[in-house]
């Protein structure tokens, strides 16, 4: 049995107006950034641009916590922000991001999202398991 230690911490803040422009570009462009579940969630909200912005910030925060940038084929769409029944946001990964998580034994993610009419922010903590 190992112990969990912090692998990385990432944070990102974004202006809602910037994301409004992305949303205005529409479906095919959005699909390069957001998963179908994320788009369904955001589209069902009254101020969808705020929810898209929070997810965009979360994806950036995950990449910052990984410390990789866009190297190695990592993609926004490989990072998905879903919600538990309680409403708590959760990071789900696939593709090259999943491979990176597995390679570095990243076993736990913690995420916090917040937004106003003007900005969205996300903070992510990644933990990996070390043998002792």
C-alpha positions as CSV (number, residue, x, y, z in Angstrom):
1,X,0.0,0.0,0.0
2,X,1.3,3.4,-0.9
3,X,0.8,6.9,0.3
4,X,-0.7,9.8,-1.7
5,X,1.4,12.9,-2.2
6,X,0.7,16.0,-4.3
7,X,1.9,15.6,-7.9
8,X,0.8,19.0,-9.0
9,X,-1.5,22.0,-8.4
10,X,-3.0,24.0,-11.2
11,X,-5.2,27.1,-11.4
12,X,-6.7,29.0,-14.2
13,X,-8.9,32.1,-14.5
14,X,-10.6,33.2,-17.7
15,X,-12.9,36.0,-18.7
16,X,-16.4,34.9,-19.6
17,X,-16.4,37.2,-22.7
18,X,-13.5,35.2,-24.2
19,X,-15.5,32.0,-23.9
20,X,-18.6,33.6,-25.3
21,X,-16.7,34.0,-28.5
22,X,-15.8,30.2,-28.5
23,X,-19.4,29.3,-27.8
24,X,-20.5,31.5,-30.7
25,X,-18.3,29.5,-33.1
26,X,-20.6,26.6,-32.5
27,X,-20.7,22.8,-32.4
28,X,-17.8,21.5,-34.4
29,X,-15.4,23.9,-32.8
30,X,-16.8,23.2,-29.3
31,X,-16.3,19.5,-29.9
32,X,-12.5,20.0,-30.0
33,X,-12.6,21.4,-26.5
34,X,-15.6,19.9,-24.7
35,X,-17.1,16.4,-24.5
36,X,-20.7,15.7,-25.4
37,X,-21.6,15.4,-21.6
38,X,-20.0,18.7,-20.9
39,X,-21.9,20.4,-23.8
40,X,-25.2,18.9,-22.7
41,X,-24.6,20.1,-19.1
42,X,-23.7,23.7,-20.2
43,X,-26.4,24.0,-22.8
44,X,-29.0,23.1,-20.2
45,X,-28.0,26.1,-18.0
46,X,-29.4,29.6,-18.2
47,X,-26.0,31.3,-18.5
48,X,-24.3,28.6,-20.4
49,X,-21.2,30.6,-21.2
50,X,-20.3,30.8,-17.4
51,X,-20.4,27.0,-17.2
52,X,-18.4,26.5,-20.4
53,X,-15.8,29.0,-19.0
54,X,-15.5,27.1,-15.7
55,X,-14.9,23.9,-17.6
56,X,-12.4,25.5,-19.9
57,X,-10.5,26.9,-16.9
58,X,-10.6,23.4,-15.3
59,X,-9.0,21.8,-18.3
60,X,-6.2,24.5,-18.3
61,X,-5.8,23.9,-14.6
62,X,-5.4,20.1,-15.1
63,X,-2.7,20.7,-17.7
64,X,-0.9,23.1,-15.5
65,X,-1.0,20.6,-12.6
66,X,0.5,18.0,-15.0
67,X,3.3,20.4,-15.9
68,X,3.2,19.3,-19.5
69,X,1.6,22.0,-21.5
70,X,0.4,20.6,-24.9
71,X,3.2,18.1,-25.4
72,X,2.6,14.5,-26.2
73,X,-0.7,14.8,-27.9
74,X,-2.7,15.9,-24.8
75,X,-6.1,17.3,-25.8
76,X,-8.8,19.3,-24.1
77,X,-11.3,16.7,-25.0
78,X,-9.3,14.0,-23.1
79,X,-10.2,15.9,-19.9
80,X,-13.9,15.9,-18.9
81,X,-15.5,17.7,-16.0
82,X,-18.5,15.8,-14.8
83,X,-20.6,16.1,-11.6
84,X,-21.6,13.7,-8.9
85,X,-25.2,13.5,-7.9
86,X,-24.4,16.0,-5.1
87,X,-23.2,18.5,-7.7
88,X,-19.5,18.1,-6.8
89,X,-17.3,18.5,-9.9
90,X,-15.0,15.6,-10.8
91,X,-12.2,15.2,-13.3
92,X,-12.5,12.3,-15.7
93,X,-9.6,11.6,-18.1
94,X,-9.1,9.4,-21.2
95,X,-6.7,9.1,-24.1
96,X,-3.2,10.5,-23.8
97,X,-4.1,12.3,-20.5
98,X,-5.2,8.9,-19.1
99,X,-1.9,7.4,-20.1
100,X,0.0,10.2,-18.4
101,X,-2.1,9.7,-15.2
102,X,-1.3,6.0,-15.3
103,X,2.4,6.5,-16.0
104,X,2.8,8.9,-13.1
105,X,0.4,6.9,-10.8
106,X,-2.0,9.9,-10.4
107,X,-4.8,8.3,-8.5
108,X,-6.8,11.3,-7.0
109,X,-8.0,14.6,-8.3
110,X,-9.6,17.4,-6.4
111,X,-11.2,20.3,-8.2
112,X,-13.0,23.5,-7.3
113,X,-14.8,25.7,-9.9
114,X,-16.3,29.1,-9.4
115,X,-17.7,31.8,-11.7
116,X,-19.4,35.2,-11.8
117,X,-20.9,37.0,-14.8
118,X,-17.4,38.2,-15.7
119,X,-14.8,35.5,-14.8
120,X,-14.5,31.8,-14.1
121,X,-11.8,30.1,-12.1
122,X,-10.7,26.5,-11.4
123,X,-8.2,25.0,-9.0
124,X,-7.0,21.4,-9.4
125,X,-4.9,19.2,-7.1
126,X,-3.5,15.9,-8.5
127,X,-2.2,13.3,-6.2
128,X,-0.1,10.2,-7.0
129,X,0.6,7.1,-5.1
130,X,4.1,6.4,-3.9
131,X,5.3,3.1,-2.5
132,X,6.8,3.2,1.0
